[in-house]
């Protein structure tokens, strides 16, 4: 399963990657099943998230080589362990279903995995949901996200793995035919969605320009790097403005300061060209990681403050504050934005996200339901291994499909991209390259079932799972197993 996301991208393995765990937890004692799930989860999340170690070395922050290595290893260990615990709980839950019919086991397996992922998404650590293993390669299956979000893709993966595992244990013609029909229906739905025309092109379009500044974090926070950033974003803005774009977008933290200084850095160009500019920087007090829409007036047209902050990067959890501040200079001074904020622009209401927020589908669903017509994300992935920008792009592809919106992503060092509502990448930048690009994207007001009703599939599966427990009187069996 860990080979599905970038840098490997072998998404087809996801349809068999859970089979071994499904088989070994059958009939296992609860403690053994928990351990087996932990091993599976550690391998999957550990390999998929190995790019986290790319934050090392942190010498540009004044951290020593040894301390930097300890920080990188600790971050990777904590994040991977959190994911492994969820896999362990799933394994333990499935161990208690021994003796049930294959159909009931499948229902419980999907409900449990989707439910655990949903709970996981409420935490500050969330990235490697099973559904993301299919993005961006498997666009047919990604269309399920329109129905019930990322958990719909997860349910399809878990269900298919479960059918294969149950057939390996005891072949059943009825299960084989039923599983094949459901799988073909899923493929058919994806093909149908991909074949539908994008009708909004005839309504409203916005010509938008992107600037990928390509200034590494090591450079950016030095006086020379600050001047280089300012030069590249000013030059890129002027070139795009002369080309006739309606708005220009820069990445997260394009200029590492805020307030009036942020506006003054580009005020003369704004007054000359008059083209609005989304500029990434720090917001007013309280200190926020923000995108601010400037025109030729010192009063911004719009502003978005990042809601989902990166633990140990943009803030330090209170429980770890003492340890972290003894090891590194990280202050964790950023404060989160209002989770209910909406962003109105001269081109209608937009859906915005900054960097890490790409992993949280609900963040974008809420804004789409509130009338957001275009999805825009701004990121800075410069301090991670090359696998991370690929995975980040995959997250935004999935969000575009779920919300049925065009997605524009602009980054510091790549990959910047434009994605259509089917998840097709219309343009993608290079990695570690300085680029400017302009295109026309279209505003959409459609409301997918997921946007309207959220993750209803997990709720439905959970209800079915609860009925299964009640019908089969499973709780007494589990209590007996615990006693033994």
N, C-alpha and C positions, 0 to 999 in steps of 0.2 A: 504493500500500500504506500510505503514511503517513497517508492520510485515513480508514483503518479504525477506529483507536482514537479515544477522546475527544480533543479536544472535538467532532470531526465525527461519529464513529460510523457511517461508511458502510461497514459490514463487507462488504457485497456486492462491493465493489471488490477485496477480497482474492483473489477467484477469478479475476481477470484481471491483478492487479498484478505478477505475476512473468513473465507471457508475454513482454513486451518484452526482458527480460534473457535469457530462455531462447532467444529468436530471435537476438539479436545475438552471443551467444557461440558459436553454431554455426560451426565452422570457423575461428574467430578464433585468432590466435596466443596462446600462453599469457600473454604479457605484456599484450597488448591485452585479453584476457578478464579478467585480474586488475584492470585499470584500470576496465573497464566494470562489474564487480561492485562495486568500491569506490564508484563514482558512485551506483549503485543503492542500495547500503547506506547511504551518507551521506544520501541524500534520504529514505529510509524512516526510519531511526533518528533522523535530525536533526529531522524534522517531528514524529514521534511523541513525542520526548523534549524538545521545545522548552520544555515547562513547567519543566525544570531551571533555566532562566534566571530563573525566578520567585524564586529565593533572594535575588536582588538587590532592594533594597539590604540590606546586613547591618549597618546603623548601630546596630541594637539590641545588636550584639555589640561595638560600639566600632570597627568597621571603616570607613574612609573610603569615600566614594562611588566614587572611581576604583578603589581596591583591591577593593572589593566587586564592581564590574563585571568586573574582571579574573578574580576567583575564579569568578564565575558562568560566564563565557565559557570558562574553562579546564576546569571540571568538565564542561560540556556537550560541549566538543570531545573530551575524553578518552573519555567514555562513547560518544559517537557514532562515534568512530574505531575503537573496539574492535568495535562491531557491524559497521561497514563492512568491516573486515578479513575478518571471517567470510564476508560476502557476496562479497568479492573472491576468497577461496579457493574458494568454491563455483563462481563463474564460471570460474575457471581449471581446476577439475576437470572441469566440463562441456565445456570446449573440447576436452579430450582424448578425448571420446567420439564425435567426428565419425566417421561411417561405420558406427556400430553401428545395430542395428535399433531402432525406436521403443520397443519394450518394454524392451529393455536400458537404453536411455537413461533411461526413466522410473524404472526400478529404481535406477539409479545416482544420478539426481537426488534422489530421495526419501531414499535412504540417506545421501548426502553432506550434505544440508541437516539432516536429523535428527541425524546424528552430530556435526556442527559445533555445533548448538544444545546437544546433550548436554554436549560439552566446555565450551562457554560457561557452562553452568549450574554448573560446578565452580569458576568464577572468582568474585571478589567483586563483579563488575559484571554484572548480569543483570536484564533487565526486558522487553525488546521481542521475546520469542520470537514467531515467526510465528503460533502457535496463539492467542496472546492477542488477536489482532485480531478474533476472532469473539465475544469475551465483552464484555458480557453479551447482545448482541443475537441471536446465532444459537444458540439453545438446542439445536436439533436436532443440529448438528455438535458442540457441546460435549459431548454424551453420549459421544462417542468417547473422551473422557478417562477414562472408567471402564475402558476396555479396556487402554490403554497410556499414559495420562497425556497431557501437553501435546503430546508429539511425535506422538501419533496424529492430532491436529488439524492439526499442521504437515504431516504426511505427506499428509493429504487435500488440503490447499491446494496443496502443491507438485505432487502427482500430477495434480490437475485442471488447473492451469496448464500442466503439461507436455503433457497430452493436447491441449489447445487449441492450443498452440504447434506440436506435431508435425502436427496436422491442417491448420494454416495452411501449413506447408511442403509437405506431400504428403498429400493426403486418402487415408485408408484406411478402408474400411468396417468391417474387423475391429477396428481401433483405436477407431473411433467407437462401435461397439456395445459393445465391452468396457469402454470408459471410462464409457459411459452406465449399464451394468449395475452397475459398481462404485459409481458415484455414487448411483444409486437405492437400492442396498443400504445404503449409508451413511445416506442420508436415512431409509430404512425402520427401521434400527436406532435412530436418534435418536427417531423417532416412537414406536416400541415402548417405549423406555425412559421417555419422558415419559408414556405412557399407563398404566404400571404403578402400582398403588397404593402408598402409603407405609405399610407394615404396622406400623411401630414405634410409631405413635400409641397403640396399645392396650397398650403395655408400660410404659415409664417416661417421665415428663415432668418438666421442671424449670422452675419459673416464675422467670424471670430479669429483672432490671431493669438498664437502661442509662442512664448519665448522660453527656451531651455538654455539657461545661462551657463551651465557646466562649470561651476566654481565649487571645488571640493570644500568640505568643512574644515579641512586642515588650512586651506587658504582663506576662507571667508572671514574668519574672526581675527585676521591680522589686518593691519592698516592697508597693506598692498592688496590683499584679497578683497577688502571692502571697496577699494577704488575700482578693482577689476569688475566686481559685481555691478556696481553702479554704472560703469561704462557699458557693459554688455546689455543691461536692461534698458538703458537710455537709447543706445543705438538700435536695439531690436524694436523698441516702441516706435521710434521715429520712422524706421523702415516700414513697419506694418501700417502705421497711420497713413503714410504716403500711398500705400497700396490700396487704401479704401476700405479697410476693415471697420466694423462698427464698435468693437470692443477688443481690448488686448488683455491677456491673462498671463501672470507670472506665477512661479511655483511657491510653495510654502517657504517662508523665511527668505524670500528673494533678497531682501535687505535686512540685516540683523539688528534693526532698531525700530522705533515706533513714534507715535505722537506727531508733533508738528515737523520733526526732522524727516519723517517718512514722506510727508507731503512736499516739503521744500526740496527734497532730492530730485523731484521730477516736475515741480510746479511750472517751470519755464516751458517745458515741452508740452505739458497739458494746455497751457495758455496759447501756444502756437498752433497745435493740431486739433485740440478740442475733442479727441477720441477718448472715451472713458477707459480707465485702466484698473484692473484688479491687481493690487499690489500686495504681496505677501510680506508680513512683518509683524511687529508686536502691537497689540491694541492699547488703548488707554487703560489707566488703572481701573480695576485690578488687572494685573499683567496677563494678557491673553495671547495665544497664538492665533493670528487673525488673517483674513483676507479682507481688504478694504477697497471699495470701489470709489476711485477718485475721478473728478473732472477738473475743470479750470477753477473750481471753488474750493477753499480750504475745508468746507464742510462736506464730508463724504456722502455719496449717493446711497450707499449701502455698506453693510459690514457683516461679516460672519466670524464668530469666535468658535474655535475648536472645542468640541464637547468631550470626545473620548481622548483623554490624554494618555501618553505612553508612560506606564509605571517605570520608575527608576530613570526615566529620561526627562520627562516634562514635569513630573512630580514624584515625590518620595512618599510611599505609604507610611503612615505614622508608625506602624509596627516595626518597620525596617529603618526608620530615620537615623537612630543612633549608630547602627552598624555601617550604613552607607556613608554617612558623613565622616566617619573615621577613616574610610577607605578612599574616598574620592571627593573632588570639589563640587559634585552635583548638588545644586541647591534646591531643585524642584520648585521653582518659584511660580510656575504657570498656574493659573486657575481656570477651571472649565467654563465654557460658555453655557448659556441657557439651553437646555435640551429641547425646549419647545420653540426656539427661535425660527422665524421664517424670513426669507430673503426676497424682498421685492426689488426689481430692477426696472429700468426703462423698457426692457423687453419682456416683462412679465415676471412671474415668480419662478425662482430657480431652486434647484436642489444642490446643496453644497456639502462637501466633506473635505477634511484635511488629513492627508496621510493615513495614519493608523485606523481612521474611521471607516476606511474601505472594507474592513473585515466585518462590520456590523450592519447586516441587512436592514434591521429595524430602523436604524438611523435614517436611511434613505427612503424606506417605505412611509414613514411618518410624514416626511416632507412632500413626497409624491401625493399622498392622500390629501395633504393640505393645499394642493394645487400647483406644486412644482412641475415645470414643463421641460426643463433641461438639467442634466446632471453634470456638475463640474467638480472635479477633485484636484487639489494641489498638494504636491508631495515633495519631500526631500529624502531620497534613499541613498545619498552619497556615502554614508558611513557604514553600509552593509555589504556583504558579499554579493556578487553578480546574480545569484539565484533569487535574491529578494525582489529586485525590480520586475523580474518575470512573474513571480507569484503575486506581486502587487497589481500588475496589469491584469492577471487572471481574476483577482477579486473584483476589480472595476467592471470587467466584462460581465461577470455574474450579476452585479448590481444593475447594469444597463438592461439585461434581459428581464430581471424580476420586476423592474419598474416600468419597462417598455418605454425607455427614454434614450435619446442620444446621450452619449457620455463623452465628455472632453476631459482628458487628464493631462495636466502639465506638471513636469517634474524638473528638478535641478539638473540631474545628470542622466536621466532616462529611466524607464521608457515613457516618454510622453506619447499620447495616442488619441485617436478619435474612433469611437465604437458606435455602431448603429444599434437600434433596439433589438435586433436579433442576436447580438453578440459578435457580429462580424467586425473585425478590425479594419477600418478604412484607411488608416495611416498610423504608422508607429515610427518613432524616432530611433536613432542609434543610441548606443550606450556610451556614456562619457564623451559626448559630442556637443558642440554648441550649435543650436539650430533655432530657426524661426519658421513658422508654418502658419498658413491661413486656410480656412475652409468655411463652407456654409453648413451649419447644422440647423435642425428644424425643431420647433417647439411642438410638444405633444401634450394632449390633455386626457389620454386614455386612462382607464382605471382597470388594471388587471385584477383577477380574483385575489391575488396576494395583497395588492395595494388596498383593496376594499376591506378584506376580512382577515388579513394577517396569516399566521401559520395555523390555519384551521385543520390541516391534515394531522399534525401532531396531537391536537386535541381529540380528533376523531379516533385516532389509533389508541390514545390513552384511555378513552372511554371503552373502546373494544377490549383493551388489555384488562381493565378493571372488571369488566363483565366476565372475562375468561377466568380471572382469579376467583371471582365469586362462584361461578358455575362449577369449576373443577375443585373447589375447596382446597386451593393450593397453600393457603397460609398454614394450615395444620401440618402439611407435609414439610414445609420449610422449617417450622418450629421443631419438628422431630429431627430434621437433619442437623440443626444447630445443636440440639442436646447431644446427639451422637458424637 
